[in-house]
Amino acid sequence: MTSSDTEARGDADLDVGFTLGLDLPFDRSVEWAADVGFAFVELLLDGRYARERIADRRDAMRGTLADAGVGLVVHLPFTVDPGSPFTPVRDGAVAEFTAGMDLAAGLGAETVVFHPSSAAWELGWTESERREFVHASLDELIPAARERGLVPCVENVVSSYYDATAFPELLERYPDASMTFDTSHALLAGMDETEMARFCREHADRIGHLHLVDTRGGDDEHLPVGMGRIDFATVFAGLADADWSGTATLEVGTEDYDTIALGKDHVEELLATV
């Protein structure tokens, strides 16, 4: 990197958190997060943390977060299908997501993540039809989040209609929506790291949250940063060029605290080089 590159480049200011694995206990994990310097945890409302299972623990959980000085991002359940072709099912998905937003706001979260996805059978429904099913739900969910004081960060998924390459179309359609940029999903959709960096530079004002996920390629492996093939230094350089700041989750498929911390160390080391 030349001195002129250094002068032209800004900084990427990431508040790093991690996904609270379904087998991780809440109180202990939040206290550990504070001890090792994580800014927040990301809670998936599924499994042991499904909305109906934790609703009566809301005040206690909010107190735990406040006592530890740890923030919260809420991820709505990705097994619920907001793009169902069947209206009563889609209405139910919207109702569940909206109830999850109520819980997220009650827990003190500022950001809510969800997938603009459809599980409609590809042989029975066209790409265009599936996209419209997703729109029908987003038309309700984006304003519902804003009404609750939440930033709706819809996530790029691996699909034929709204992967990372097509996501600018969704952002244009929904000016009140922000984006969760998922690095592994972007790679699997065909973006290389240079293209990811360019996307982050061009759409930094619409990216509200990051999922920092590594993979060895071919599958969404949910590896910690530094344990797969993604060149995160290049991606972070794109964020730095745009002076991006915000929350970034290590969305890793492990309940091992040491491995989660190792991913955080790798992120901090890479950020120091851009």
Phi, psi and chi 1 to 4 in degrees:
 res  aa     phi    psi   chi1   chi2   chi3   chi4
   1 MET       -  130.9 -178.5 -175.8  -59.9      -
   2 THR   -83.9  165.8   67.0      -      -      -
   3 SER   -62.4  -35.3   59.6      -      -      -
   4 SER   -66.0  -36.2   60.8      -      -      -
   5 ASP   -62.6  -42.2  -70.2  -25.8      -      -
   6 THR   -63.2  -41.3  -56.3      -      -      -
   7 GLU   -67.3  -35.3  -68.7  169.4    1.8      -
   8 ALA   -76.3  -25.5      -      -      -      -
   9 ARG   -85.7  140.2  176.7  158.6  -69.2  158.3
  10 GLY   -90.9 -143.9      -      -      -      -
  11 ASP  -127.0  150.9  -66.1  -49.9      -      -
  12 ALA  -106.8  117.4      -      -      -      -
  13 ASP  -107.6   99.2 -176.6   11.0      -      -
  14 LEU  -105.4  125.4  -85.1   58.9      -      -
  15 ASP   -89.2  110.6  -69.7  -30.2      -      -
  16 VAL   -94.1  134.4  179.8      -      -      -
  17 GLY  -133.6 -172.5      -      -      -      -
  18 PHE  -144.8  154.5   66.9   94.5      -      -
  19 THR   -70.6  129.7  -61.3      -      -      -
  20 LEU   -79.7  101.4 -169.9   63.1      -      -
  21 GLY   -57.1  149.4      -      -      -      -
  22 LEU   -62.4  -20.5  -61.2 -175.6      -      -
  23 ASP   -97.8    4.3  -69.5  -30.3      -      -
  24 LEU   -91.7  131.1  -71.4  177.2      -      -
  25 PRO   -70.3  141.3   25.5  -32.7      -      -
  26 PHE   -65.8  -57.2 -172.7   80.3      -      -
  27 ASP   -59.7  -48.4  -71.0    0.2      -      -
  28 ARG   -62.5  -40.6 -179.6 -174.3  171.4 -163.6
  29 SER   -67.2  -39.8  -63.1      -      -      -
  30 VAL   -65.5  -43.3  169.5      -      -      -
  31 GLU   -63.5  -40.1  -67.9  164.8    2.3      -
  32 TRP   -65.6  -41.0  176.5   80.5      -      -
  33 ALA   -56.7  -43.1      -      -      -      -
  34 ALA   -65.7  -40.0      -      -      -      -
  35 ASP   -63.3  -36.3  -72.3  -17.1      -      -
  36 VAL   -99.4    1.9  -60.6      -      -      -
  37 GLY    92.7   19.5      -      -      -      -
  38 PHE   -75.0  143.8  -80.8  102.7      -      -
  39 ALA   -82.0  -27.9      -      -      -      -
  40 PHE  -161.2  170.8   67.5   94.4      -      -
  41 VAL  -121.5  152.1  -65.9      -      -      -
  42 GLU  -109.0  122.2 -177.4  166.4  -34.8      -
  43 LEU  -104.9  120.9 -177.8   68.0      -      -
  44 LEU   -90.2  123.2  171.3   64.2      -      -
  45 LEU   -81.6   69.7  -60.6 -173.7      -      -
  46 ASP  -153.9  165.5 -151.3  -25.8      -      -
  47 GLY    60.2 -133.2      -      -      -      -
  48 ARG   -65.7  -18.2   71.9 -174.5  -67.6  174.8
  49 TYR  -107.1   21.2  -66.1  115.9      -      -
  50 ALA   -60.2  147.8      -      -      -      -
  51 ARG   -51.1  -48.2  177.5 -174.0   59.9   81.5
  52 GLU   -69.3  -22.0  -68.1 -179.9  -49.5      -
  53 ARG   -81.1  -26.5  -73.1  179.0  165.0  177.1
  54 ILE  -113.9    0.3   64.5  171.0      -      -
  55 ALA   -55.7  -39.8      -      -      -      -
  56 ASP   -79.7   -1.7   61.0   -7.2      -      -
  57 ARG  -104.2    6.7  -63.6  168.6   51.2 -163.4
  58 ARG   -55.7  -50.3 -173.9 -165.2   67.8 -178.4
  59 ASP   -65.0  -39.8  -67.8  -17.0      -      -
  60 ALA   -65.8  -41.5      -      -      -      -
  61 MET   -65.9  -41.0  -67.3  170.2   69.6      -
  62 ARG   -62.9  -38.4 -177.7  165.6 -175.9  160.7
  63 GLY   -64.9  -39.6      -      -      -      -
  64 THR   -60.9  -44.2  -63.5      -      -      -
  65 LEU   -63.3  -44.6  -68.9  163.0      -      -
  66 ALA   -65.0  -42.6      -      -      -      -
  67 ASP   -62.4  -35.0  -70.0  -14.4      -      -
  68 ALA   -86.4  -13.4      -      -      -      -
  69 GLY    69.7   32.5      -      -      -      -
  70 VAL  -111.6  132.9  172.0      -      -      -
  71 GLY   -82.8 -179.6      -      -      -      -
  72 LEU  -142.2  133.9 -179.8   71.0      -      -
  73 VAL  -115.9  137.9  169.1      -      -      -
  74 VAL  -111.2  130.1  167.5      -      -      -
  75 HIS  -106.4  118.7 -164.9  -47.2      -      -
  76 LEU   -69.9  154.4  -59.0  179.2      -      -
  77 PRO   -62.6  129.6   19.8  -31.0      -      -
  78 PHE   -85.9   -4.8   49.5   78.5      -      -
  79 THR   -86.2  -10.6   52.9      -      -      -
  80 VAL   -83.6  134.8  174.6      -      -      -
  81 ASP  -103.5   96.7 -175.8   14.6      -      -
  82 PRO   -74.0  -10.1   29.9  -35.4      -      -
  83 GLY  -107.4   26.7      -      -      -      -
  84 SER   -63.3  140.9  173.0      -      -      -
  85 PRO   -75.6   -9.0   28.4  -34.7      -      -
  86 PHE  -101.0  115.5  -53.4  107.7      -      -
  87 THR   -55.0  -46.7  -58.9      -      -      -
  88 PRO   -62.5  -35.5  -23.3   35.2      -      -
  89 VAL   -67.8  -44.3  176.8      -      -      -
  90 ARG   -63.2  -41.1 -166.4  169.2   60.9 -112.2
  91 ASP   -61.5  -38.4  -71.1  -13.9      -      -
  92 GLY   -65.6  -37.8      -      -      -      -
  93 ALA   -64.0  -42.9      -      -      -      -
  94 VAL   -62.6  -41.4  169.2      -      -      -
  95 ALA   -63.4  -42.2      -      -      -      -
  96 GLU   -66.8  -43.0 -179.9   58.8   36.5      -
  97 PHE   -63.4  -40.1  -83.1   14.2      -      -
  98 THR   -66.4  -41.1  -56.8      -      -      -
  99 ALA   -63.8  -36.6      -      -      -      -
 100 GLY   -64.5  -35.5      -      -      -      -
 101 MET   -65.1  -40.2  -68.3  177.4 -172.8      -
 102 ASP   -59.0  -43.5  -73.2  -28.4      -      -
 103 LEU   -65.9  -42.8  178.4   58.8      -      -
 104 ALA   -58.2  -45.7      -      -      -      -
 105 ALA   -63.6  -39.5      -      -      -      -
 106 GLY   -66.4  -27.1      -      -      -      -
 107 LEU   -83.1   -7.3  -74.3  167.0      -      -
 108 GLY    92.8   11.5      -      -      -      -
 109 ALA   -71.5  152.4      -      -      -      -
 110 GLU  -110.0  -21.0  -63.3  179.5   -2.7      -
 111 THR  -123.4  136.3  -61.5      -      -      -
 112 VAL  -126.2  130.9   62.7      -      -      -
 113 VAL  -108.1  136.7  177.5      -      -      -
 114 PHE  -154.9  162.0   53.1   98.2      -      -
 115 HIS   -94.0  128.9  -67.7 -177.1      -      -
 116 PRO   -85.2   71.3   32.7  -33.3      -      -
 117 SER  -124.1  164.3   57.6      -      -      -
 118 SER  -138.1  133.3  173.6      -      -      -
 119 ALA   -99.3   15.5      -      -      -      -
 120 ALA   -59.3  141.4      -      -      -      -
 121 TRP   -60.9  122.6 -171.6   31.2      -      -
 122 GLU   -65.4  -27.0  -67.2 -175.1    8.2      -
 123 LEU   -78.5  -18.6  -66.0 -180.0      -      -
 124 GLY  -102.6  -19.6      -      -      -      -
 125 TRP  -136.0  135.7  -51.8   93.3      -      -
 126 THR   -73.8  165.0   67.7      -      -      -
 127 GLU   -57.9  -42.4  176.5 -176.0  -35.9      -
 128 SER   -63.6  -40.9  176.4      -      -      -
 129 GLU   -65.4  -43.2  -74.2  174.0  -39.1      -
 130 ARG   -62.7  -38.4  -77.2  179.4  -78.4  143.4
 131 ARG   -62.5  -40.7 -176.0  179.7  -70.0 -145.5
 132 GLU   -68.3  -32.6  -70.1  -53.9  -46.9      -
 133 PHE   -62.8  -41.5  -62.1  144.1      -      -
 134 VAL   -63.1  -43.9  171.6      -      -      -
 135 HIS   -58.8  -40.4  -68.5  165.8      -      -
 136 ALA   -57.8  -37.0      -      -      -      -
 137 SER   -79.2  -43.1  -70.8      -      -      -
 138 LEU   -62.5  -31.2  -66.6 -176.1      -      -
 139 ASP   -57.8  -29.1  -72.0  -11.3      -      -
 140 GLU   -94.8  -37.4  -62.2 -175.5   56.9      -
 141 LEU   -75.8  -36.7  -67.5  171.1      -      -
 142 ILE   -61.2  -52.6  -58.7  -60.4      -      -
 143 PRO   -65.7  -31.6   16.1  -27.0      -      -
 144 ALA   -61.2  -41.4      -      -      -      -
 145 ALA   -64.1  -47.5      -      -      -      -
 146 ARG   -61.8  -38.1  -69.3  -64.3 -176.7 -177.3
 147 GLU   -62.7  -24.6  -71.1  164.7    4.9      -
 148 ARG   -97.7    9.6  -70.7  158.6  175.9   78.1
 149 GLY    75.2   21.3      -      -      -      -
 150 LEU  -107.2  148.3  -62.4  165.8      -      -
 151 VAL   -90.1  115.5  178.6      -      -      -
 152 PRO   -81.2  107.3   28.3  -29.7      -      -
 153 CYS  -105.8   89.1  -73.3      -      -      -
 154 VAL   -74.0  140.5  -72.2      -      -      -
 155 GLU  -103.4  136.8 -179.0  177.6  -12.0      -
 156 ASN   -66.3  127.0   59.1  -65.9      -      -
 157 VAL  -116.7  170.7  -68.3      -      -      -
 158 VAL   -89.8  101.2 -176.9      -      -      -
 159 SER  -149.8  175.2   72.6      -      -      -
 160 SER   -90.1   -2.1   60.9      -      -      -
 161 TYR  -125.2  -35.1   42.7   89.2      -      -
 162 TYR  -138.2   56.8  -82.7  136.5      -      -
 163 ASP   -81.7 -175.4   62.9   15.6      -      -
 164 ALA   -60.0  -34.8      -      -      -      -
 165 THR   -68.4  -28.5   63.0      -      -      -
 166 ALA   -99.7   -2.6      -      -      -      -
 167 PHE   -62.6  -32.0 -138.8   79.3      -      -
 168 PRO   -55.2  -28.8  -30.5   38.6      -      -
 169 GLU   -65.9  -40.0  -61.2  172.8   35.4      -
 170 LEU   -67.0  -43.0 -174.9  146.0      -      -
 171 LEU   -62.7  -36.3  -64.8  175.1      -      -
 172 GLU   -67.9  -38.4 -177.8  176.9   -1.1      -
 173 ARG   -69.1  -33.1 -178.2 -177.8  177.4   93.6
 174 TYR  -121.1   84.5  -65.1  101.0      -      -
 175 PRO   -65.2  -18.3   19.7  -31.1      -      -
 176 ASP   -90.3   -1.2  -72.9  -22.4      -      -
 177 ALA   -92.8  149.2      -      -      -      -
 178 SER  -111.4  177.4  -68.5      -      -      -
 179 MET  -122.4  141.9  177.8 -175.2 -173.6      -
 180 THR   -97.1  114.0  -64.5      -      -      -
 181 PHE   -91.8  114.7 -176.3   79.9      -      -
 182 ASP  -102.0  119.4 -175.1  -64.1      -      -
 183 THR   -68.3  -40.9   53.1      -      -      -
 184 SER   -67.2  -43.3  176.8      -      -      -
 185 HIS   -61.3  -38.4  -69.2  171.9      -      -
 186 ALA   -64.6  -44.2      -      -      -      -
 187 LEU   -60.6  -44.8 -176.4   77.8      -      -
 188 LEU   -69.8  -18.8  -65.2  172.7      -      -
 189 ALA   -86.6   -1.2      -      -      -      -
 190 GLY   108.2    1.8      -      -      -      -
 191 MET   -83.7  131.8  -90.5 -169.5  180.0      -
 192 ASP   -89.8  178.3   64.3   21.8      -      -
 193 GLU   -66.2  -34.9  -68.3   87.0  -16.6      -
 194 THR   -63.8  -39.9  -60.8      -      -      -
 195 GLU   -69.0  -36.7  -68.5  167.6  -36.6      -
 196 MET   -61.7  -44.6  -69.6 -174.2 -145.8      -
 197 ALA   -60.7  -42.1      -      -      -      -
 198 ARG   -64.1  -43.6 -176.9 -177.1  -55.7  114.9
 199 PHE   -58.4  -45.2 -175.9   99.3      -      -
 200 CYS   -65.0  -37.9  -70.1      -      -      -
 201 ARG   -65.0  -44.7  -77.7 -167.2  -60.6  -90.3
 202 GLU   -75.9  -25.8  -66.8  176.4   -6.0      -
 203 HIS  -122.2   23.5  -57.6  -73.3      -      -
 204 ALA   -57.6  -34.4      -      -      -      -
 205 ASP   -70.9  -12.6   61.3  -33.3      -      -
 206 ARG  -108.7   -9.0  -58.9  -61.2  -56.8  -83.2
 207 ILE   -86.3  115.7  -62.7  173.7      -      -
 208 GLY  -102.8  -12.1      -      -      -      -
 209 HIS  -161.2  152.2 -176.1   55.8      -      -
 210 LEU  -122.2  145.9  -59.5  172.6      -      -
 211 HIS  -111.9  110.2  -82.2  170.9      -      -
 212 LEU   -91.8  100.1  -56.8  180.0      -      -
 213 VAL  -127.9  126.5 -170.0      -      -      -
 214 ASP   -99.3  158.1 -145.4  -18.6      -      -
 215 THR  -155.5  155.4  179.1      -      -      -
 216 ARG   -88.9    2.3  -68.2  165.1  -67.5 -174.9
 217 GLY    97.9  145.7      -      -      -      -
 218 GLY    94.1  -22.2      -      -      -      -
 219 ASP  -155.2  157.8 -162.8    8.5      -      -
 220 ASP   -86.3   85.2 -168.6   20.2      -      -
 221 GLU   -83.2  -12.9  -63.6  178.9  -67.3      -
 222 HIS    54.9   51.2  -70.7   94.8      -      -
 223 LEU   -89.9  151.3  -60.8  176.6      -      -
 224 PRO   -63.4  152.5  -22.5   33.9      -      -
 225 VAL   -54.5  131.5  170.3      -      -      -
 226 GLY    97.7   -6.2      -      -      -      -
 227 MET  -109.2    5.1  -64.3 -173.1 -178.2      -
 228 GLY  -128.6 -150.1      -      -      -      -
 229 ARG  -104.7   -7.6   56.9  161.9  -77.8 -168.0
 230 ILE   -71.6  132.0  -64.9  178.6      -      -
 231 ASP   -86.0   87.8  173.8   12.9      -      -
 232 PHE   -69.9  -25.8  -79.5   91.0      -      -
 233 ALA   -58.8  -39.9      -      -      -      -
 234 THR   -66.6  -43.0  -64.3      -      -      -
 235 VAL   -63.3  -44.4 -179.4      -      -      -
 236 PHE   -64.6  -32.5  -69.8  161.1      -      -
 237 ALA   -63.0  -38.8      -      -      -      -
 238 GLY   -63.2  -40.2      -      -      -      -
 239 LEU   -66.4  -40.6  -67.6  164.9      -      -
 240 ALA   -64.7  -39.1      -      -      -      -
 241 ASP   -56.2  -32.2  -74.0  -19.1      -      -
 242 ALA   -96.2    5.1      -      -      -      -
 243 ASP    54.1   41.8  -76.1  -37.7      -      -
 244 TRP   -75.0  140.8 -170.8   86.4      -      -
 245 SER  -137.7  146.1   62.3      -      -      -
 246 GLY   163.0 -168.7      -      -      -      -
 247 THR   -90.7  145.3   49.0      -      -      -
 248 ALA  -141.0  116.4      -      -      -      -
 249 THR   -95.5  131.6  -65.9      -      -      -
 250 LEU   -80.4   96.8  -56.1  178.1      -      -
 251 GLU   -89.4   82.5 -165.0 -176.3   37.4      -
 252 VAL  -112.0  146.6  -66.0      -      -      -
 253 GLY   -93.5   57.0      -      -      -      -
 254 THR  -145.8  153.1 -179.6      -      -      -
 255 GLU  -108.8   14.0  -82.0   79.7   38.5      -
 256 ASP   -90.2  113.7 -176.9   80.4      -      -
 257 TYR   -60.2  -40.0  -70.5  125.1      -      -
 258 ASP   -63.4  -39.0  -70.0  -20.7      -      -
 259 THR   -67.6  -40.3  -56.3      -      -      -
 260 ILE   -60.9  -44.3  -64.3  169.6      -      -
 261 ALA   -64.1  -34.9      -      -      -      -
 262 LEU   -62.7  -39.9 -174.5   59.6      -      -
 263 GLY   -61.5  -39.9      -      -      -      -
 264 LYS   -62.6  -43.0  176.4  175.5  177.9  -70.2
 265 ASP   -59.7  -42.5  -68.9  -17.6      -      -
 266 HIS   -64.2  -41.1  -76.0  157.5      -      -
 267 VAL   -60.5  -46.7  169.4      -      -      -
 268 GLU   -65.5  -37.6  -67.7  172.4  -13.3      -
 269 GLU   -64.1  -41.9  -69.7  168.4    5.0      -
 270 LEU   -69.9  -39.6  -70.6  170.4      -      -
 271 LEU   -62.4  -31.3  -73.6  172.8      -      -
 272 ALA   -69.7  -14.3      -      -      -      -
 273 THR   -98.4   -9.9   69.1      -      -      -
 274 VAL  -101.1      -  -59.6      -      -      -
